[in-house]
Amino acid sequence: MDFSLGAIGATLVQERCQEDREALIRQLSEGERKRRAYWDEIVKNVRQYPDEPEKWKYPLLHFIDSPPRFVKDPDAWARFLVMHPGAPNPAPIDAEAKGRWQKEYESLREGLLKLESFGQADRVRLMTAEINVPLWQMQDAVARGETVDREAVLHRILANSGELNSQIPSLVNTVFLVQHKAGFTYEELWGFVQKLKSSGSGEARRYGRARERMLMLAKEPMRYRARTLEGQTIDLEDLRGKYVLVHIWPYG
């Protein structure tokens, strides 16, 4: 065995990292269980105090921003999340529990929208969460082999672009962040940005034009030709399929 200080230090670091990972797994798993219990508490408060929305309105809005995943095994879900950061999580869903939650949520949502105290800012927050959360969870659904309705999510952004004006940048960015793992095709995204460009929302039109330029570059990269100090001509097209190191440095 190697008892050098370097080997001992490396072992200690490895053990500490493992302890940290296990602690994070426990934290995430417990968080998932707490979110499910928190939902039950919200439902109980709504039924117990239907005429006192101040006791459940904001907890409900906060919950919608970060609902439970309703995974069958929170421990396995959390372990995959920690051991494979950034990868879609294929942990199986408890369909029965999620179905009950969906019915309860739809009922509570109707009551929420009828509240006099439920203003425009609350409405925008609600709609944003109802689009954003499914977008992020879509990549996990694809990993589980489920069929996802990508078109419905894009349509919802477009149909509410006027009200969602200030949230359009965030939502469009999320679409493009999850595009590959959620299975969006180039054609779906191209059609989406074309409709954004003709939207009644100024922010949607601006983001539509910006994302159109990005998609055009993805289809056909920009032409670039330059001459080196030695007089050699470099054409970006000649480097297609090769690794290129670009070193950018400013004057000043």
FENCORGI-V59925 format. One record per residue. N is the residue number from 1. RES is the residue in one letter. SS is DSSP state (A for helix, B for strand, O for the rest). PSI is psi in whole degrees, 0 to 359 (* if undefined). D_FIRST is the distance of its C-alpha to the first C-alpha in Angstrom with 2 decimals. Layout:
((N RES SS PSI D_FIRST) (N RES SS PSI D_FIRST))
This chain:
((1 M O 150 0.00) (2 D O 112 3.79) (3 F O 19 6.22) (4 S O 158 9.16) (5 L A 323 12.21) (6 G A 315 12.49) (7 A A 318 9.31) (8 I A 317 10.26) (9 G A 317 13.78) (10 A A 320 13.34) (11 T A 317 11.90) (12 L A 318 14.84) (13 V A 317 17.25) (14 Q A 318 16.37) (15 E A 319 16.90) (16 R A 319 20.04) (17 C A 319 21.34) (18 Q A 319 20.99) (19 E A 317 22.84) (20 D A 319 25.44) (21 R A 316 25.99) (22 E A 322 26.51) (23 A A 320 28.89) (24 L A 321 30.81) (25 I A 314 31.13) (26 R A 320 32.58) (27 Q A 315 34.88) (28 L A 318 36.23) (29 S A 316 36.74) (30 E A 324 38.55) (31 G A 320 40.58) (32 E A 317 41.84) (33 R A 321 42.95) (34 K A 324 44.62) (35 R A 323 46.55) (36 R A 321 47.99) (37 A A 324 49.00) (38 Y A 321 50.43) (39 W A 316 52.62) (40 D A 324 54.03) (41 E A 321 54.86) (42 I A 313 56.71) (43 V A 318 58.72) (44 K A 318 59.66) (45 N A 321 60.84) (46 V A 317 62.92) (47 R A 328 64.66) (48 Q A 327 65.14) (49 Y O 62 66.37) (50 P O 333 67.95) (51 D O 11 70.34) (52 E O 70 67.77) (53 P A 340 65.64) (54 E A 342 64.21) (55 K A 346 62.01) (56 W O 350 60.37) (57 K A 303 61.31) (58 Y A 325 58.50) (59 P A 323 55.78) (60 L A 316 56.88) (61 L A 319 56.78) (62 H A 322 53.35) (63 F A 321 52.13) (64 I A 330 53.47) (65 D A 332 51.29) (66 S O 69 48.12) (67 P O 165 48.92) (68 P O 159 46.44) (69 R O 344 45.05) (70 F O 43 46.04) (71 V B 149 42.94) (72 K O 322 42.66) (73 D O 92 39.04) (74 P A 327 38.32) (75 D A 314 34.65) (76 A A 320 34.11) (77 W A 313 36.25) (78 A A 320 34.31) (79 R A 317 30.89) (80 F A 319 32.22) (81 L A 319 33.71) (82 V A 319 30.46) (83 M A 340 28.25) (84 H O 65 30.97) (85 P O 132 32.75) (86 G O 346 36.12) (87 A O 145 36.30) (88 P O 138 39.25) (89 N O 115 38.36) (90 P O 13 39.60) (91 A O 130 39.34) (92 P O 146 42.50) (93 I B 145 45.34) (94 D O 90 47.30) (95 A A 323 50.63) (96 E A 314 52.74) (97 A A 319 51.43) (98 K A 323 51.76) (99 G A 319 55.27) (100 R A 316 56.35) (101 W A 318 55.04) (102 Q A 318 56.91) (103 K A 317 60.19) (104 E A 319 59.80) (105 Y A 316 58.93) (106 E A 322 61.96) (107 S A 315 64.19) (108 L A 327 62.83) (109 R A 318 63.03) (110 E A 316 66.74) (111 G A 324 67.31) (112 L A 315 65.27) (113 L A 338 67.39) (114 K A 350 70.60) (115 L O 136 69.76) (116 E O 330 72.06) (117 S O 358 69.16) (118 F O 94 67.13) (119 G O 186 67.82) (120 Q A 320 67.12) (121 A A 321 63.81) (122 D A 319 62.64) (123 R A 317 63.83) (124 V A 318 61.96) (125 R A 318 58.75) (126 L A 310 59.23) (127 M A 320 59.94) (128 T A 315 57.02) (129 A A 321 54.55) (130 E A 344 56.14) (131 I A 316 55.50) (132 N A 314 52.19) (133 V A 311 50.27) (134 P A 328 51.25) (135 L A 313 50.36) (136 W A 324 46.75) (137 Q A 346 46.49) (138 M A 324 48.07) (139 Q A 327 44.85) (140 D A 321 43.19) (141 A A 320 46.32) (142 V A 319 46.10) (143 A A 331 42.46) (144 R O 357 43.74) (145 G O 17 46.36) (146 E O 155 49.27) (147 T O 128 52.43) (148 V O 146 52.90) (149 D O 82 56.21) (150 R A 322 55.37) (151 E A 322 59.04) (152 A A 321 59.93) (153 V A 316 57.50) (154 L A 319 58.83) (155 H A 323 62.38) (156 R A 323 61.80) (157 I A 313 60.71) (158 L A 317 63.79) (159 A A 334 66.20) (160 N O 20 65.23) (161 S O 330 64.59) (162 G O 310 67.54) (163 E O 326 66.26) (164 L O 11 62.64) (165 N A 309 63.56) (166 S A 340 61.16) (167 Q A 356 58.27) (168 I A 314 58.81) (169 P A 314 56.25) (170 S A 315 53.47) (171 L A 318 54.42) (172 V A 320 54.86) (173 N A 320 51.53) (174 T A 318 49.87) (175 V A 314 51.62) (176 F A 334 50.21) (177 L A 323 46.70) (178 V O 4 46.45) (179 Q A 314 48.64) (180 H A 312 46.13) (181 K A 335 44.17) (182 A A 352 47.48) (183 G O 17 49.11) (184 F O 135 51.92) (185 T O 163 53.63) (186 Y A 319 55.02) (187 E A 320 58.53) (188 E A 316 57.99) (189 L A 322 56.78) (190 W A 315 59.58) (191 G A 323 62.20) (192 F A 312 60.72) (193 V A 331 60.96) (194 Q A 322 64.46) (195 K A 327 65.57) (196 L A 320 63.89) (197 K A 333 65.95) (198 S O 14 69.16) (199 S O 161 68.22) (200 G O 351 70.43) (201 S O 126 67.53) (202 G A 321 67.25) (203 E A 322 63.51) (204 A A 319 63.12) (205 R A 317 65.20) (206 R A 314 63.19) (207 Y A 329 59.84) (208 G A 316 61.36) (209 R A 318 62.30) (210 A A 316 58.88) (211 R A 333 57.03) (212 E A 317 59.57) (213 R A 321 58.67) (214 M A 316 54.96) (215 L A 326 55.71) (216 M A 322 57.95) (217 L A 324 55.13) (218 A A 326 52.82) (219 K A 316 55.50) (220 E O 99 56.47) (221 P O 155 54.47) (222 M O 148 56.60) (223 R O 134 58.09) (224 Y O 126 56.91) (225 R B 136 58.03) (226 A B 164 57.65) (227 R B 132 58.13) (228 T O 171 55.49) (229 L O 336 56.34) (230 E O 1 56.53) (231 G O 6 59.15) (232 Q O 137 57.00) (233 T B 130 57.75) (234 I B 125 54.87) (235 D B 125 55.71) (236 L A 327 53.29) (237 E A 329 54.64) (238 D A 345 53.35) (239 L A 6 49.77) (240 R O 131 49.96) (241 G O 0 46.85) (242 K O 157 44.80) (243 Y O 133 42.16) (244 V O 127 43.92) (245 L O 118 42.51) (246 V O 118 45.16) (247 H O 109 44.93) (248 I O 125 47.49) (249 W O 141 48.44) (250 P O 159 51.52) (251 Y O 160 54.03) (252 G O * 54.64))
